[in-house]
Amino acid sequence: MEDTLDGRLAFAKTEATGISMLPKRIARRPHMLQIIGGDIPHRTIPLTSDSACIGRAQEADIRIMTADLSRMHLQLTRTRRGFECRDLGSRNGVYVNLVRVESAILREGDHIQLGNVVLM
């Protein structure tokens, strides 16, 4: 830094060569689901793909073994507006923030209830 005529400090002009101040790729945290309620152990599940099915079936991407869930209960799909959750015709339904839905765009902090299981 250098002193200016009026006594303030100013940064000296320097030339940087070969140094980029912009990152090549912005690192993002993956979206997460947390099991926060129910008769099963609480855990955190990273959502690393654009689509995931939740249910009891062997084919489900996220298996939650409780009698309250249908074999294929809920489909999560990444959209431009965020993750969309869609009920797959489940017996006990899908509730987002205590409201029964067929489909909803999820926001951070939303609670999803599938039978007695609560996800956030």
C-alpha positions in Angstrom: 0.0 0.0 0.0 1.1 3.5 -0.7 0.3 6.9 0.9 -1.7 9.3 -1.3 -1.4 13.1 -1.3 -4.4 13.5 1.0 -3.0 11.0 3.6 -5.2 8.0 2.7 -3.8 4.6 1.9 -4.1 3.2 -1.6 -3.3 -0.2 -2.9 -0.4 -0.4 -5.3 -1.1 -1.5 -8.8 0.2 -5.0 -9.5 0.0 -7.2 -12.4 -0.9 -10.9 -11.8 -0.1 -13.2 -14.6 -1.3 -16.8 -14.9 -3.6 -16.5 -11.8 -7.3 -16.8 -12.3 -9.5 -15.4 -9.6 -12.5 -17.3 -10.8 -13.0 -21.0 -9.9 -13.2 -23.3 -12.8 -16.2 -25.1 -11.2 -18.3 -24.0 -8.3 -18.4 -26.8 -5.7 -21.9 -27.5 -4.4 -23.1 -29.5 -1.5 -25.4 -32.3 -2.6 -29.0 -32.0 -1.5 -29.8 -34.2 1.5 -32.7 -36.0 3.0 -32.7 -36.6 6.7 -34.9 -39.2 8.4 -36.0 -37.4 11.5 -39.0 -39.4 12.7 -40.4 -42.9 12.7 -39.6 -46.3 14.1 -36.4 -46.5 12.1 -32.9 -45.2 12.8 -32.4 -41.6 11.9 -29.9 -41.0 9.1 -28.9 -38.6 6.3 -29.2 -39.6 2.7 -27.4 -37.6 0.0 -29.4 -37.0 -3.2 -26.7 -37.4 -5.8 -28.8 -38.3 -8.8 -31.6 -36.4 -10.6 -34.2 -38.9 -9.7 -34.8 -41.3 -6.7 -37.7 -43.5 -5.7 -38.4 -44.1 -2.0 -40.2 -47.3 -0.9 -39.9 -50.8 0.5 -39.2 -52.6 -2.8 -35.9 -54.0 -3.7 -35.9 -51.8 -6.8 -36.4 -48.6 -4.8 -33.4 -46.2 -4.8 -33.9 -45.3 -1.2 -35.3 -48.3 0.8 -37.1 -47.7 4.0 -38.3 -50.8 5.6 -41.5 -50.1 7.5 -45.0 -51.4 6.9 -46.3 -47.9 6.6 -44.6 -47.4 3.2 -45.8 -48.8 -0.1 -43.3 -50.8 -2.2 -42.9 -47.7 -4.4 -44.2 -44.8 -2.4 -42.6 -41.5 -3.6 -40.6 -40.3 -6.6 -38.2 -37.4 -6.2 -37.1 -35.6 -9.4 -34.7 -32.7 -9.7 -36.2 -29.8 -11.7 -35.1 -26.2 -12.3 -37.2 -25.1 -9.4 -35.9 -27.7 -7.0 -36.8 -31.3 -6.2 -40.3 -32.3 -6.9 -41.9 -35.1 -4.9 -44.7 -37.1 -6.4 -46.9 -39.7 -4.7 -46.8 -43.0 -6.6 -50.3 -44.0 -5.6 -49.3 -45.0 -2.1 -51.7 -46.4 0.4 -50.9 -43.9 3.2 -50.2 -40.9 1.0 -47.5 -38.2 1.0 -47.7 -35.1 3.3 -45.5 -32.1 2.9 -45.6 -29.8 5.9 -48.8 -31.7 7.2 -50.7 -31.1 3.9 -51.5 -34.2 1.8 -50.1 -33.7 -1.8 -50.0 -35.6 -5.0 -47.0 -33.5 -6.1 -45.1 -30.6 -4.6 -41.8 -28.7 -5.2 -39.7 -29.1 -2.0 -37.9 -26.2 -0.3 -35.2 -26.4 2.3 -36.6 -27.4 5.7 -39.8 -29.0 4.3 -41.1 -32.0 6.3 -42.2 -35.0 4.2 -44.3 -37.6 6.0 -44.7 -41.1 4.6 -46.8 -43.1 7.0 -45.0 -42.8 10.3 -41.7 -41.8 8.7 -40.7 -38.1 8.6 -38.1 -36.8 6.3 -36.6 -33.3 6.0 
